[in-house]
Amino acid sequence: MGINSKKVAMNLIWRFLERTGAQGVTFVVSIILARLLDPSTYGTVAIVTVIISLLQVFIDSGLGNALIQKKDSDYIDFSTVFYFNVAACSLMYIVLFISAPYIAMFYSMPDLTPVIRVLGITLIISGVKNIQQAYVSKKMMFKKFFFATLGGTIGSAFIGIVMAYQGFGVWALVAQNLFNNLVDTIILWLTVKWRPILKFSYSRLKKLFGFGSRLLVTDLLENLYNDISQLIIGKQYTSAQLAFYNKGKQFPYYVVTNINSSLKSVLFPVFSEAQDDLVYLKSITRKSIQLSNYLISPMIIGLAACAETFISCLLTDTWLPCVIYLRLFCICYLFQPIQTTNKNAIKALGKGEILLKIQLIVRCVGIALIILAIKWGIIAITLAVIFTNLFEQVLLATENKKLLQYGYVDQFVDMFPAIAMSLIMGTVVYWMQNIPAHSAIVLLLQVIVGFLIYLIESIFTKNNTFIYILSFLRKNKRK
């Protein structure tokens, strides 16, 4: 294979640093804003964000991934997709602008109209940024993402906090989102030397769309399903209840995104390069699941164990109703490495039709379960979401068993050591919440003790992934 393992590792480190830095800043800002803004404000923005994220799929999925997956994509391919994206995004924004009053009327929230119209500008910005992102991923230049993402995140954090302190309410969150996307795009545009050329090929677009359209429909179904619960909660319940649900989902999502998106963005182009060598593809698929699970399991289970202390200390007792959702979504995200890695492997093999078939099955089942769960309350809706995600993971792993001889049982066996160690650690951390001390002190002790227990377990059991990480760090330190 012509894949440089050191290059892969360094790009993975840069991508992880970028995601960790960005999510770290976002995490701190979300805590500050949650203390300054009431839950209903968060609920209002959550509805708008869901609507825009659905439209965002048309930009981020499909053609961008098709450019990465295509081995010989050139300047004409990238320029063609760039012009198409900008035109499509502009059209989507016009539709969203016109539809804004009707969306606000549907949710009986007239204040939504200007929020939708302003926040919707991120669609046009993303249309410009998307091809730069695809180019960076294709060329394995993830260091570029680090500076772009961090610049936008830090700048938007400052603006969001200042506006919240000044009493701008929902517009603090709108400005934060808009500024983040704008600065991220500008920095990426200045640091990445790719520029579109004055060429557009309809035949190239048609060929790319052949692969990209399947991924587009697949991701659209996935995002529609993921967001439909929030749309339903926003319609059937109060903005505050939506905010509790959204915040409970958000924290475990932060943890998983830092690691999972790093592996996903770096390994997809690597998987695409390895698509002709199934033995090697199986090897890196397995290593990806082991590594991501080893890092995700202790953080997710630890977060579930100290959830009450965590929320009370960082967000105040006002947000305690979100604890139940946080713990439930921790179960959901614990097995995310299986879902993400299997998808990457299947996409890299050009089997978009398999993903589409799975999405159709899973989303039909999921939407049916959510509709049935509405009358039983938000917790029932959450359980429906969790069951559907686990069902999807089994289907993806089953398909990968056919393609790579690496099925769900084998994948779970690879994940079990880290999950078992994390459960032991989580049990200790959970009972520590009874320590008679200030919540900040208890939380700090829970984090320290949890880390030490997991480290000792890894050393004592001679965990293979732990040894691999140590070996990798030692090699790079010597170099």
Disulfide bonds with the S-S distance in Angstrom:
none
